Amino acid sequence: MTIRPNILLISVDQMRGDCLHYLGHSVIQTPNLDQLARTGVTFTNAYTATPSCVPARASIITGMEPKHHGRVGYADKIPWNYEHTLPGELANAGYHTQCIGKMHVYPTRNLCGFHNIVLHDGYMHYNRDRSRSTALQWWDQTDDYLPWLKERAGYQQDIMDHGLDCNSSTVARPWHLDESLHPTNWAVTQSIDFLRRRDPSKPFFLWTSFVRPHSPLDPPQAFLDIYEGIELPEPPIGDWTMQEDRHKEGMDPTTKRGIVQERMRRKSLAAYYALITHIDNQIGRLRNALFEFGVSQNTIILFVSDHGDLMGDHRLYQKRLAYEGSAKIPFILNDPTGRLQIEKGKMVDNVVELRDIMPTLLDAANVSIPSSVDGSNVLPLGREAGAASWRSYIHGEHEYNELSYHFVTDGKRKYIWYSQTGDEQFFNLESDPKELRNLVATEGYDSEIEIWRKRLINELTDREEGYTDGHRLIVGQSPKACLDHILLE
């Protein structure tokens, strides 16, 4: 009888695709992730189609593209009622399934096919609203980390005691408690506990889902020290971006755009890098535990982020937008079992997306892929011969008020259309990976831009918002965060 592999999905929240030393980052320290990449396959053009937490996680869990799972913007408190999910299919196939950390689904304790969940979603505004009587002890019902923290650090302790906002873009400070109590350490502590108490007669699927490097920017001091006093990369500033901050938006500690005081910008960037290195350190701890429990050689590991963080690129912060810092993600597959026959150290530049996780892991486990899945199995790309054929591009989008947009990219070119203004951007990512120059008005690119515009028109044909009549893009149609079919279920 063939022994099925264990599967460890490691996800982080808001980590940029370029923040890996293995990919040539000049400053970041990621030795454990570098080792996974060196002995596995790295997908260098991996994207999230909808760059914010909820829709990105819907793509991971269902394998669907956004227009099918229905979440094309950020909206909380919309029930998750999907027939086929990654953990559900693995559980039905005999896997012991467990999620630890962030899920960001609704209801908050929706299992989504897992046998068990141990939750910490970070700061959830609708759960923290103390004006609602049911929220007075919200953490008893919707969070497992906070009761754990209060038990160990004292009843009055809370994740917000350091004074940072959960969406702080430019304000950073060290973690205020012992490092062992940090949410990053907690996620690994709980993951190791699962390895201790799992059913040894079954293969396991463990999703270790970190909340960081999503703000608050609160790394333990030891990791912040690594980046203090060294030269940090300067942010790219495109010729299309804001040149002055007339409304002083950069003074908002949770700013989404603006000119930020230079000392604050550098401190926040150092803290962001420090959070990533802290996660990398704890991934090393988790890999040691796999060895100690005797499962390291039979556990396939996939590392990914739900989206990135602009971190000052083009004077922009946080996520949601289609630029590389926000939409491009790390995507590393490591197979110590050898059964997947992937080429160690290979770098793949085909464009992949979060919806590809579900079919890839189901195929790795020899489990049938449901017909509802839109994603594709990336394993052939990671083999010596590569895939005979692959998609030519992906389509992404995000409802974002006046900045609502759609984009199409193959990792080499990118076309962005802002649906409320009609503004267009086109970037040659091969020659201009930092998106410094918008080529829409540049002579010689009209025919190429028209090809990409037609691809977007094809993607948007028959959409309920009325973005196109099949021949042209229609400006000013009302964007939606959730499509009708998901609201009516």
C-alpha positions as CSV (number, residue, x, y, z in Angstrom):
1,M,0.0,0.0,0.0
2,T,1.3,3.4,-1.0
3,I,1.8,5.7,2.0
4,R,0.4,9.1,1.3
5,P,2.6,12.1,2.1
6,N,1.8,14.6,4.9
7,I,1.2,18.1,3.8
8,L,2.3,21.3,5.6
9,L,0.9,24.5,4.1
10,I,2.7,27.5,5.6
11,S,1.1,30.9,4.9
12,V,2.0,34.4,6.0
13,D,-0.1,37.5,5.8
14,Q,1.1,40.5,3.8
15,M,4.6,39.3,2.7
16,R,5.9,40.8,-0.5
17,G,7.1,38.4,-3.2
18,D,10.6,40.0,-3.3
19,C,11.4,39.6,0.4
20,L,13.5,36.5,0.1
21,H,17.3,36.5,0.2
22,Y,17.3,33.6,-2.2
23,L,15.7,35.9,-4.8
24,G,18.5,38.5,-4.4
25,H,17.0,40.9,-1.8
26,S,19.9,43.0,-0.6
27,V,19.0,43.1,3.0
28,I,16.4,40.5,4.1
29,Q,17.6,37.5,6.1
30,T,15.5,34.4,5.4
31,P,17.8,31.4,5.8
32,N,15.1,28.7,6.4
33,L,13.0,29.9,3.5
34,D,16.1,30.0,1.4
35,Q,16.8,26.4,2.2
36,L,13.3,25.4,1.2
37,A,13.8,27.2,-2.1
38,R,17.3,25.8,-2.6
39,T,16.0,22.3,-2.2
40,G,12.6,22.9,-3.8
41,V,10.9,24.9,-6.6
42,T,10.4,28.7,-6.4
43,F,7.7,30.3,-8.6
44,T,9.0,33.8,-9.3
45,N,5.8,35.1,-11.0
46,A,3.2,34.1,-8.3
47,Y,0.3,36.5,-7.7
48,T,-2.8,36.9,-5.7
49,A,-5.7,37.8,-7.9
50,T,-7.4,39.9,-5.3
51,P,-4.9,41.4,-2.9
52,S,-6.6,41.5,0.5
53,C,-7.1,38.9,3.2
54,V,-10.6,37.6,2.7
55,P,-10.8,37.1,-1.1
56,A,-7.2,35.7,-1.2
57,R,-8.0,33.1,1.4
58,A,-11.2,32.1,-0.5
59,S,-8.9,31.3,-3.5
60,I,-6.6,29.2,-1.3
61,I,-9.4,27.2,0.3
62,T,-11.6,26.7,-2.8
63,G,-9.2,26.7,-5.7
64,M,-11.6,29.1,-7.5
65,E,-10.9,32.3,-9.2
66,P,-12.5,35.4,-7.6
67,K,-15.5,35.7,-10.0
68,H,-16.5,32.1,-9.1
69,H,-15.9,32.2,-5.3
70,G,-17.6,35.6,-5.4
71,R,-15.3,37.7,-3.3
72,V,-13.8,40.4,-5.5
73,G,-13.1,42.9,-2.8
74,Y,-12.8,43.0,1.0
75,A,-16.1,42.3,2.9
76,D,-16.4,40.8,6.3
77,K,-19.4,38.8,7.7
78,I,-20.4,37.1,4.4
79,P,-21.0,33.4,5.1
80,W,-18.6,30.8,3.7
81,N,-20.7,28.0,2.2
82,Y,-18.5,26.3,-0.3
83,E,-19.2,22.6,-1.2
84,H,-15.6,21.8,-2.0
85,T,-12.7,23.0,0.0
86,L,-9.0,21.9,0.2
87,P,-9.2,20.7,3.8
88,G,-12.6,19.1,3.1
89,E,-11.4,17.0,0.2
90,L,-8.3,15.9,2.1
91,A,-10.4,15.0,5.1
92,N,-12.7,13.0,3.0
93,A,-9.7,11.2,1.6
94,G,-8.5,10.1,5.0
95,Y,-6.3,13.0,6.1
96,H,-6.2,14.3,9.6
97,T,-6.7,18.1,9.0
98,Q,-5.9,21.0,11.2
99,C,-5.6,24.8,10.8
100,I,-3.7,26.9,13.3
101,G,-3.7,30.7,13.1
102,K,-5.5,32.9,10.7
103,M,-8.4,31.8,8.5
104,H,-10.5,35.0,8.3
105,V,-13.7,33.3,7.3
106,Y,-17.3,33.7,8.5
107,P,-18.7,32.6,10.9
108,T,-15.3,32.9,12.5
109,R,-15.3,29.3,13.7
110,N,-16.5,27.9,10.4
111,L,-14.4,24.7,10.0
112,C,-14.4,24.9,6.1
113,G,-13.7,21.2,6.0
114,F,-11.0,21.0,8.7
115,H,-11.4,18.5,11.6
116,N,-10.3,21.2,14.0
117,I,-9.1,24.9,14.0
118,V,-7.1,26.8,16.6
119,L,-7.6,30.4,15.7
120,H,-6.0,33.8,15.9
121,D,-7.1,36.1,13.0
122,G,-5.5,39.2,14.5
123,Y,-7.6,42.2,15.3
124,M,-11.1,41.6,13.9
125,H,-13.0,44.8,14.0
126,Y,-16.5,43.3,14.0
127,N,-15.6,41.0,16.8
128,R,-13.9,43.7,18.8
129,D,-16.8,46.1,18.7
130,R,-17.6,46.5,22.4
131,S,-20.8,48.4,21.8
132,R,-22.4,45.1,21.0
133,S,-23.2,43.2,24.1
134,T,-22.1,39.9,22.6
135,A,-18.6,41.4,22.0
136,L,-17.8,42.0,25.7
137,Q,-15.9,38.7,25.9
138,W,-15.5,38.1,22.2
139,W,-12.2,36.4,22.6
140,D,-13.8,33.5,24.5
141,Q,-15.8,32.6,21.3
142,T,-13.7,33.7,18.3
143,D,-10.0,33.6,19.3
144,D,-7.8,31.0,20.8
145,Y,-4.6,33.0,21.2
146,L,-6.0,35.7,23.5
147,P,-7.2,33.3,26.2
148,W,-3.9,31.6,26.0
149,L,-2.1,34.9,26.3
150,K,-4.2,36.1,29.2
151,E,-3.6,32.8,31.0
152,R,0.2,33.1,30.7
153,A,0.9,36.9,30.7
154,G,-1.9,38.1,33.0
155,Y,-5.6,38.8,32.7
156,Q,-5.2,42.4,31.6
157,Q,-2.8,41.6,28.7
158,D,-4.1,42.2,25.2
159,I,-2.5,42.2,21.7
160,M,-3.1,46.0,21.5
161,D,-1.4,47.0,24.7
162,H,1.7,48.2,22.8
163,G,-0.4,51.0,21.4
164,L,0.0,50.1,17.7
165,D,-2.9,49.9,15.3
166,C,-3.7,46.6,13.6
167,N,-3.2,48.4,10.3
168,S,-0.3,50.6,11.3
169,S,1.6,51.4,8.1
170,T,4.4,53.6,9.3
171,V,4.6,53.2,13.1
172,A,6.7,50.4,14.7
173,R,8.0,49.3,18.0
174,P,9.4,46.1,19.6
175,W,7.0,43.4,21.0
176,H,6.2,44.3,24.6
177,L,6.2,40.8,26.1
178,D,8.4,37.8,26.2
179,E,9.2,36.5,22.7
180,S,7.6,33.2,23.5
181,L,4.2,35.0,23.8
182,H,4.3,36.6,20.3
183,P,1.6,35.4,17.9
184,T,4.3,34.1,15.6
185,N,5.7,31.8,18.3
186,W,2.2,30.8,19.4
187,A,1.3,29.6,15.9
188,V,4.4,27.3,15.9
189,T,3.9,26.2,19.5
190,Q,0.3,25.1,18.6
191,S,1.5,23.4,15.4
192,I,4.1,21.4,17.3
193,D,1.3,20.4,19.7
194,F,-0.7,19.1,16.8
195,L,2.2,16.9,15.7
196,R,2.2,15.5,19.3
197,R,-1.6,14.7,19.4
198,R,-2.4,13.9,15.8
199,D,-3.8,10.5,14.7
200,P,-0.6,8.6,13.8
201,S,-2.5,6.2,11.6
202,K,-3.5,8.9,9.1
203,P,-1.5,11.3,7.0
204,F,-1.9,14.9,8.1
205,F,-2.7,18.2,6.5
206,L,-1.6,21.0,8.7
207,W,-2.1,24.7,7.7
208,T,0.2,26.9,9.8
209,S,-1.2,30.3,9.1
210,F,0.8,33.3,10.5
211,V,-0.8,36.7,11.1
212,R,2.5,38.5,10.6
213,P,4.2,40.4,8.8
214,H,0.8,42.1,8.7
215,S,0.8,45.0,11.0
216,P,1.1,45.9,13.9
217,L,4.8,46.2,13.2
218,D,5.9,44.7,16.5
219,P,8.9,42.3,16.0
220,P,10.8,41.0,19.1
221,Q,13.7,43.3,19.8
222,A,16.3,40.7,18.8
223,F,15.0,40.7,15.2
224,L,14.6,44.4,15.0
225,D,18.2,44.8,16.0
226,I,19.3,42.9,12.9
227,Y,18.1,45.8,10.7
228,E,19.0,48.8,12.9
229,G,21.7,51.0,11.6
230,I,22.1,49.4,8.1
231,E,21.3,50.9,4.7
232,L,17.7,49.9,3.6
233,P,16.5,49.8,0.1
234,E,15.0,53.0,-1.2
235,P,11.4,52.7,-2.4
236,P,10.7,52.9,-6.1
237,I,8.8,56.1,-7.1
238,G,7.2,55.8,-10.5
239,D,6.8,58.8,-12.9
240,W,3.0,58.3,-12.6
241,T,2.7,58.6,-8.8
242,M,1.7,61.5,-6.5
243,Q,4.4,64.2,-6.4
244,E,3.1,66.0,-3.3
245,D,1.0,65.2,-0.3
246,R,-1.4,68.2,-0.3
247,H,-3.7,66.6,2.3
248,K,-0.8,65.3,4.5
249,E,-2.1,61.8,4.3
250,G,1.3,60.5,5.2
251,M,0.8,61.8,8.7
252,D,-1.9,59.2,9.3
253,P,-0.2,56.2,11.1
254,T,-2.5,53.9,9.1
255,T,-2.0,55.7,5.8
256,K,-2.6,54.1,2.5
257,R,-0.7,56.7,0.6
258,G,1.3,59.9,1.3
259,I,4.7,61.3,2.0
260,V,5.9,59.9,5.3
261,Q,8.6,61.2,7.6
262,E,11.8,59.5,6.5
263,R,12.8,58.2,10.0
264,M,9.4,56.6,10.4
265,R,9.5,55.1,6.9
266,R,12.8,53.5,7.6
267,K,11.8,52.3,11.1
268,S,8.6,50.7,9.8
269,L,10.5,49.0,6.9
270,A,13.1,47.6,9.3
271,A,10.3,46.3,11.5
272,Y,8.6,44.7,8.5
273,Y,11.8,42.9,7.6
274,A,12.3,41.9,11.2
275,L,8.8,40.3,11.3
276,I,9.7,38.2,8.3
277,T,13.0,37.1,9.7
278,H,11.2,36.2,13.0
279,I,8.7,34.1,11.0
280,D,11.7,32.5,9.2
281,N,13.3,31.7,12.5
282,Q,10.1,30.0,13.7
283,I,9.7,28.0,10.5
284,G,13.1,26.6,11.4
285,R,11.7,25.6,14.8
286,L,8.7,23.9,13.1
287,R,11.0,22.0,10.7
288,N,13.0,20.8,13.6
289,A,9.8,19.5,15.2
290,L,9.0,17.6,12.0
291,F,12.3,15.9,12.3
292,E,11.8,15.1,16.0
293,F,8.4,13.6,15.4
294,G,9.9,11.5,12.6
295,V,7.8,13.0,9.7
296,S,10.3,15.4,8.0
297,Q,11.1,13.1,5.1
298,N,7.4,12.4,4.4
299,T,6.0,15.9,4.6
300,I,5.6,18.1,1.5
301,I,5.8,21.8,2.4
302,L,4.2,24.7,0.5
303,F,5.0,28.2,1.6
304,V,3.0,31.2,0.3
305,S,1.6,34.6,1.3
306,D,-2.0,35.8,0.8
307,H,-0.8,39.1,-0.7
308,G,2.0,41.6,-0.3
309,D,2.5,45.1,1.2
310,L,3.5,48.2,-0.8
311,M,5.6,49.5,2.2
312,G,6.1,52.9,0.6
313,D,6.5,51.9,-3.1
314,H,5.3,54.8,-5.2
315,R,4.3,56.5,-1.9
316,L,1.7,53.8,-1.3
317,Y,1.1,51.5,1.7
318,Q,-0.8,48.4,2.7
319,K,-2.3,46.2,0.0
320,R,-5.4,46.0,-2.3
321,L,-3.7,47.6,-5.4
322,A,-2.3,45.7,-8.4
323,Y,1.3,46.8,-8.2
324,E,4.0,44.3,-7.6
325,G,4.6,45.0,-3.9
326,S,1.0,44.3,-3.2
327,A,-0.1,41.6,-5.7
328,K,3.1,39.5,-6.1
329,I,3.7,36.8,-3.5
330,P,6.3,34.2,-2.5
331,F,5.4,30.7,-3.6
332,I,7.8,27.8,-2.7
333,L,7.2,24.1,-3.0
334,N,9.5,21.7,-1.2
335,D,9.3,17.9,-1.5
336,P,11.7,15.9,0.6
337,T,9.8,12.7,-0.3
338,G,10.9,12.8,-3.9
339,R,7.6,11.4,-5.1
340,L,6.6,14.6,-6.9
341,Q,9.7,14.4,-9.0
342,I,10.3,18.2,-8.9
343,E,13.7,19.6,-9.8
344,K,15.5,20.9,-6.8
345,G,16.5,24.5,-7.0
346,K,14.4,25.2,-10.0
347,M,13.0,28.7,-10.6
348,V,9.8,28.8,-12.6
349,D,8.7,32.1,-14.3
350,N,5.2,30.9,-15.5
351,V,2.5,32.9,-13.9
352,V,0.8,31.1,-11.0
353,E,-1.9,32.2,-8.6
354,L,-3.4,31.3,-5.2
355,R,-6.1,29.2,-6.8
356,D,-3.4,26.8,-8.0
357,I,-2.7,25.7,-4.4
358,M,-5.7,23.4,-4.0
359,P,-5.2,21.3,-7.2
360,T,-1.5,21.1,-6.6
361,L,-1.8,19.7,-3.1
362,L,-4.7,17.4,-4.0
363,D,-2.6,15.9,-6.8
364,A,0.4,15.6,-4.5
365,A,-1.9,13.6,-2.1
366,N,-3.4,11.5,-5.0
367,V,-6.8,13.0,-4.3
368,S,-9.3,13.8,-7.1
369,I,-9.7,17.4,-8.0
370,P,-13.3,18.7,-7.9
371,S,-14.8,20.2,-11.1
372,S,-15.4,23.4,-9.2
373,V,-11.7,24.1,-9.1
374,D,-10.4,26.7,-11.5
375,G,-6.8,26.5,-10.6
376,S,-4.1,24.3,-12.2
377,N,-1.7,21.8,-10.8
378,V,1.8,23.5,-10.8
379,L,3.7,20.2,-10.3
380,P,4.5,19.7,-14.1
381,L,6.1,23.2,-14.1
382,G,8.5,22.1,-11.4
383,R,9.8,19.1,-13.2
384,E,12.8,19.0,-15.5
385,A,10.8,19.1,-18.7
386,G,8.3,21.6,-17.5
387,A,4.7,21.8,-18.5
388,A,3.7,21.3,-22.1
389,S,1.3,24.2,-21.9
390,W,0.3,26.7,-19.3
391,R,-2.0,29.7,-19.0
392,S,-0.9,32.8,-20.8
393,Y,-2.0,35.3,-18.1
394,I,-4.1,35.8,-15.0
395,H,-6.9,38.3,-14.3
396,G,-7.1,40.1,-11.0
397,E,-9.3,42.8,-9.5
398,H,-10.3,44.6,-6.3
399,E,-13.3,46.7,-5.3
400,Y,-11.7,49.8,-3.8
401,N,-14.1,52.7,-4.1
402,E,-12.7,55.3,-6.6
403,L,-9.5,53.1,-7.0
404,S,-11.5,50.0,-8.0
405,Y,-9.5,48.2,-10.8
406,H,-8.9,45.1,-12.9
407,F,-5.5,43.9,-14.1
408,V,-4.1,41.2,-16.3
409,T,-0.5,40.0,-16.3
410,D,1.8,37.2,-17.3
411,G,4.6,38.3,-15.0
412,K,6.3,40.0,-17.9
413,R,3.7,42.6,-18.8
414,K,0.9,44.1,-16.8
415,Y,-2.2,46.1,-17.8
416,I,-4.3,47.9,-15.2
417,W,-7.7,49.5,-15.8
418,Y,-9.3,51.7,-13.1
419,S,-13.0,51.1,-13.6
420,Q,-14.2,54.3,-12.0
421,T,-12.0,56.8,-13.9
422,G,-11.0,54.8,-17.0
423,D,-7.3,55.4,-16.2
424,E,-5.0,52.8,-17.7
425,Q,-1.4,51.7,-16.9
426,F,0.8,49.3,-18.8
427,F,4.2,48.1,-17.5
428,N,7.0,46.1,-19.1
429,L,8.0,44.1,-16.0
430,E,11.0,42.6,-17.8
431,S,12.7,45.9,-18.3
432,D,10.9,47.8,-15.6
433,P,10.2,45.4,-12.7
434,K,9.6,48.2,-10.2
435,E,6.9,49.7,-12.4
436,L,8.6,53.1,-12.7
437,R,7.2,54.0,-16.1
438,N,3.6,53.8,-17.3
439,L,3.8,53.1,-21.1
440,V,0.2,53.8,-22.0
441,A,1.0,57.2,-23.6
442,T,4.4,56.0,-25.0
443,E,4.7,55.7,-28.7
444,G,5.1,52.1,-30.1
445,Y,3.0,50.3,-27.5
446,D,-0.5,50.9,-28.8
447,S,-0.9,47.5,-30.5
448,E,0.5,45.6,-27.5
449,I,-1.7,47.5,-25.0
450,E,-4.7,46.7,-27.2
451,I,-4.0,43.0,-27.0
452,W,-4.0,43.2,-23.2
453,R,-7.1,45.4,-23.2
454,K,-9.0,42.8,-25.2
455,R,-7.9,40.1,-22.8
456,L,-9.5,42.1,-20.0
457,I,-12.6,42.7,-22.0
458,N,-12.8,38.9,-22.5
459,E,-12.5,38.3,-18.8
460,L,-15.2,40.8,-17.9
461,T,-17.8,39.8,-20.6
462,D,-21.1,38.9,-18.9
463,R,-20.0,40.2,-15.5
464,E,-23.0,41.5,-13.6
465,E,-21.5,44.9,-13.0
466,G,-21.6,45.7,-16.7
467,Y,-17.9,46.5,-17.1
468,T,-18.0,45.8,-20.8
469,D,-20.4,45.2,-23.7
470,G,-17.9,42.7,-25.2
471,H,-16.2,45.4,-27.4
472,R,-15.1,48.1,-25.1
473,L,-14.5,48.8,-21.4
474,I,-17.3,50.8,-19.8
475,V,-16.2,53.4,-17.2
476,G,-18.2,54.2,-14.0
477,Q,-20.1,51.0,-13.4
478,S,-20.7,50.4,-9.7
479,P,-18.1,47.9,-8.3
480,K,-19.0,45.2,-5.8
481,A,-17.0,43.6,-3.1
482,C,-19.1,40.4,-3.4
483,L,-20.9,39.2,-6.4
484,D,-24.6,38.4,-6.2
485,H,-24.3,34.6,-6.2
486,I,-22.3,34.6,-3.0
487,L,-24.7,36.9,-1.3
488,L,-27.7,34.8,-2.2
489,E,-26.4,31.5,-0.9
